[in-house]
Amino acid sequence: MNCWIRSDSKREAERIAKGAIRNDGWHIHSLHDSFIAEKDRYADDPKILELYERAEMEGESYLFNIWPPEPQEEDTIH
């Protein structure tokens, strides 16, 4: 999951993101990375640049990377 938050500090951005993610029913297990994003970082990726620009305009933008879960050992498969 990636997110872009317009905020005055990383701490405030993390608080906003965590609240929005929880409100959507997701559980956060860990935070991988947090940094102050700059537009130039996304110049070569139009889809991600669009998400960055959305956060500039609307204050927040989220990208959920989801895929079907792999079967686990304890799962019964027929």
MIDOSE-1310 file (N, C-alpha, C; in nm, 2 decimals, decimal comma, always signed):
residues 78
mncw	+0,08/-0,12/+0,00/+0,00/+0,00/+0,00/+0,09/+0,12/+0,00; +0,05/+0,22/-0,08/+0,12/+0,35/-0,08/+0,02/+0,46/-0,06; +0,07/+0,56/+0,00/-0,02/+0,68/+0,01/+0,06/+0,81/+0,01; +0,00/+0,91/-0,03/+0,05/+1,05/-0,04/-0,04/+1,14/+0,04
irsd	+0,01/+1,21/+0,14/-0,07/+1,29/+0,22/-0,01/+1,43/+0,22; -0,09/+1,53/+0,20/-0,05/+1,67/+0,21/-0,06/+1,71/+0,36; +0,06/+1,74/+0,42/+0,06/+1,77/+0,56/+0,18/+1,86/+0,59; +0,18/+1,92/+0,71/+0,29/+2,00/+0,76/+0,41/+1,92/+0,81
skre	+0,38/+1,79/+0,85/+0,48/+1,70/+0,90/+0,46/+1,56/+0,87; +0,57/+1,48/+0,87/+0,55/+1,33/+0,85/+0,47/+1,27/+0,96; +0,48/+1,32/+1,08/+0,40/+1,26/+1,19/+0,25/+1,28/+1,17; +0,21/+1,40/+1,13/+0,07/+1,43/+1,10/+0,02/+1,35/+0,98
aeri	+0,11/+1,34/+0,87/+0,07/+1,26/+0,76/+0,05/+1,11/+0,79; +0,13/+1,06/+0,88/+0,11/+0,92/+0,92/-0,02/+0,90/+1,00; -0,05/+1,00/+1,08/-0,17/+0,99/+1,16/-0,29/+1,00/+1,07; -0,29/+1,08/+0,97/-0,40/+1,09/+0,88/-0,42/+0,96/+0,80
akga	-0,31/+0,91/+0,75/-0,31/+0,79/+0,67/-0,36/+0,67/+0,75; -0,31/+0,65/+0,87/-0,35/+0,54/+0,95/-0,50/+0,55/+0,98; -0,55/+0,67/+1,01/-0,69/+0,68/+1,04/-0,78/+0,64/+0,91; -0,74/+0,69/+0,80/-0,81/+0,66/+0,67/-0,81/+0,51/+0,64
irnd	-0,69/+0,45/+0,66/-0,67/+0,31/+0,63/-0,76/+0,23/+0,72; -0,76/+0,26/+0,85/-0,84/+0,19/+0,95/-0,99/+0,21/+0,92; -1,03/+0,33/+0,88/-1,17/+0,35/+0,84/-1,22/+0,27/+0,72; -1,12/+0,23/+0,64/-1,16/+0,15/+0,52/-1,16/+0,00/+0,56
gwhi	-1,13/-0,03/+0,69/-1,14/-0,17/+0,73/-1,01/-0,25/+0,72; -0,90/-0,18/+0,69/-0,77/-0,25/+0,68/-0,69/-0,24/+0,81; -0,60/-0,33/+0,84/-0,52/-0,34/+0,96/-0,38/-0,32/+0,92; -0,31/-0,22/+0,99/-0,17/-0,19/+0,96/-0,08/-0,28/+1,05
hslh	+0,01/-0,36/+0,98/+0,10/-0,44/+1,06/+0,23/-0,37/+1,08; +0,27/-0,29/+0,98/+0,40/-0,22/+0,99/+0,41/-0,11/+0,89; +0,49/-0,02/+0,92/+0,52/+0,09/+0,83/+0,66/+0,07/+0,77; +0,66/+0,05/+0,63/+0,79/+0,02/+0,57/+0,87/+0,14/+0,55
dsfi	+0,82/+0,25/+0,51/+0,90/+0,37/+0,47/+0,81/+0,49/+0,48; +0,87/+0,60/+0,52/+0,80/+0,73/+0,52/+0,90/+0,84/+0,48; +0,86/+0,92/+0,39/+0,95/+1,03/+0,35/+0,87/+1,15/+0,29; +0,93/+1,26/+0,28/+0,86/+1,37/+0,21/+0,88/+1,36/+0,06
aekd	+0,77/+1,34/+0,00/+0,77/+1,31/-0,15/+0,79/+1,44/-0,23; +0,86/+1,43/-0,34/+0,87/+1,54/-0,43/+0,82/+1,49/-0,57; +0,76/+1,58/-0,64/+0,70/+1,55/-0,77/+0,80/+1,49/-0,87; +0,92/+1,54/-0,87/+1,02/+1,49/-0,96/+1,05/+1,34/-0,95
ryad	+1,03/+1,28/-0,83/+1,05/+1,14/-0,81/+0,96/+1,05/-0,90; +0,84/+1,11/-0,94/+0,74/+1,03/-1,01/+0,73/+1,07/-1,16; +0,83/+1,14/-1,21/+0,82/+1,19/-1,34/+0,82/+1,08/-1,45; +0,88/+0,97/-1,42/+0,88/+0,86/-1,52/+0,77/+0,76/-1,50
dpki	+0,68/+0,78/-1,41/+0,56/+0,69/-1,39/+0,43/+0,77/-1,39; +0,37/+0,78/-1,50/+0,25/+0,87/-1,51/+0,14/+0,83/-1,41; +0,12/+0,70/-1,39/+0,01/+0,65/-1,30/+0,04/+0,70/-1,15; +0,16/+0,69/-1,11/+0,20/+0,73/-0,97/+0,20/+0,88/-0,96
lely	+0,25/+0,94/-1,07/+0,25/+1,09/-1,07/+0,10/+1,14/-1,05; +0,01/+1,08/-1,12/-0,13/+1,12/-1,10/-0,18/+1,11/-0,96; -0,14/+1,00/-0,89/-0,17/+0,99/-0,74/-0,11/+1,09/-0,66; +0,02/+1,13/-0,69/+0,09/+1,24/-0,62/+0,01/+1,37/-0,64
erae	-0,02/+1,40/-0,77/-0,09/+1,52/-0,80/-0,23/+1,53/-0,73; -0,30/+1,41/-0,72/-0,43/+1,41/-0,66/-0,41/+1,45/-0,51; -0,31/+1,40/-0,45/-0,28/+1,43/-0,31/-0,25/+1,58/-0,29; -0,18/+1,64/-0,39/-0,16/+1,78/-0,39/-0,29/+1,86/-0,39
mege	-0,39/+1,82/-0,47/-0,51/+1,89/-0,49/-0,61/+1,85/-0,38; -0,63/+1,72/-0,34/-0,73/+1,68/-0,25/-0,68/+1,66/-0,11; -0,55/+1,65/-0,09/-0,49/+1,63/+0,04/-0,45/+1,49/+0,07; -0,51/+1,39/+0,00/-0,48/+1,25/+0,03/-0,49/+1,17/-0,10
sylf	-0,41/+1,07/-0,11/-0,43/+0,97/-0,22/-0,37/+0,84/-0,18; -0,44/+0,73/-0,21/-0,40/+0,60/-0,17/-0,40/+0,50/-0,28; -0,30/+0,41/-0,28/-0,29/+0,30/-0,37/-0,28/+0,17/-0,30; -0,38/+0,09/-0,31/-0,39/-0,04/-0,24/-0,34/-0,14/-0,34
niwp	-0,24/-0,22/-0,31/-0,19/-0,33/-0,39/-0,25/-0,46/-0,34; -0,35/-0,51/-0,41/-0,41/-0,63/-0,35/-0,40/-0,75/-0,45; -0,41/-0,87/-0,41/-0,41/-0,99/-0,49/-0,47/-1,10/-0,41; -0,51/-1,20/-0,48/-0,58/-1,31/-0,41/-0,48/-1,38/-0,32
pepq	-0,52/-1,42/-0,20/-0,42/-1,48/-0,11/-0,39/-1,62/-0,15; -0,27/-1,66/-0,12/-0,22/-1,79/-0,15/-0,28/-1,89/-0,05; -0,31/-2,01/-0,09/-0,36/-2,11/+0,01/-0,26/-2,13/+0,12; -0,30/-2,15/+0,24/-0,22/-2,17/+0,35/-0,22/-2,32/+0,39
eedt	-0,12/-2,37/+0,46/-0,11/-2,51/+0,49/-0,24/-2,56/+0,56; -0,30/-2,48/+0,65/-0,42/-2,52/+0,72/-0,55/-2,51/+0,64; -0,54/-2,46/+0,52/-0,66/-2,45/+0,44/-0,70/-2,58/+0,38; -0,82/-2,62/+0,37/-0,87/-2,74/+0,31/-0,90/-2,70/+0,16
ih	-0,84/-2,77/+0,07/-0,85/-2,74/-0,07/-0,92/-2,86/-0,14; -1,02/-2,85/-0,21/-1,09/-2,96/-0,28/-1,07/-2,95/-0,43
